[in-house]
């Protein structure tokens, strides 16, 4: 998956809008599969504030 996103990023400038759209779609799919995203979704469904303290901050 990471290689697909990297290739999309490198080709996005040459592919125009289609390349940028593919890049955004791939990045979204990667994020939705993370535990952090699941915590956010579950918190929303349970009508509570998400607890992101268990996830490390990335610079």
C-alpha positions as CSV (number, residue, x, y, z in Angstrom):
1,X,0.0,0.0,0.0
2,X,2.8,2.4,0.9
3,X,4.5,1.9,-2.5
4,X,1.2,2.6,-4.3
5,X,0.8,5.9,-2.4
6,X,4.4,6.8,-3.2
7,X,4.0,6.1,-6.9
8,X,0.8,8.1,-6.9
9,X,2.6,11.0,-5.3
10,X,5.4,11.0,-7.8
11,X,3.0,10.7,-10.7
12,X,0.3,13.1,-9.4
13,X,1.9,16.2,-10.9
14,X,2.0,14.6,-14.4
15,X,-1.4,13.0,-14.2
16,X,-3.2,16.2,-13.2
17,X,-6.5,16.0,-11.4
18,X,-6.8,12.2,-11.9
19,X,-3.5,11.7,-10.2
20,X,-4.3,13.9,-7.3
21,X,-7.7,12.2,-6.9
22,X,-6.0,8.8,-6.8
23,X,-3.4,10.0,-4.3
24,X,-6.1,11.4,-2.0
25,X,-8.1,8.2,-2.2
26,X,-5.2,6.0,-1.4
27,X,-4.2,8.1,1.6
28,X,-7.8,8.0,2.9
29,X,-7.9,4.2,2.6
30,X,-4.7,4.0,4.6
31,X,-6.0,6.3,7.4
32,X,-9.4,4.5,7.7
33,X,-7.5,1.2,8.5
34,X,-5.6,2.6,11.5
35,X,-6.5,2.1,15.2
36,X,-6.6,5.9,15.6
37,X,-9.4,6.2,13.0
38,X,-11.3,3.4,14.6
39,X,-11.2,5.1,18.0
40,X,-12.5,8.3,16.4
41,X,-15.3,6.5,14.7
42,X,-16.3,4.5,17.8
43,X,-16.2,7.6,19.9
44,X,-18.5,9.4,17.5
45,X,-20.9,6.5,17.4
46,X,-20.9,6.2,21.2
47,X,-21.4,10.0,21.5
48,X,-18.2,10.5,23.6
49,X,-15.0,12.4,23.2
50,X,-12.2,10.2,21.5
51,X,-9.3,9.2,23.7
52,X,-6.3,9.7,21.4
53,X,-3.8,9.8,24.3
54,X,-2.9,6.1,23.7
55,X,-1.6,7.0,20.2
56,X,1.9,8.6,19.9
57,X,2.1,12.1,18.5
58,X,3.8,12.2,15.1
59,X,5.9,15.3,14.3
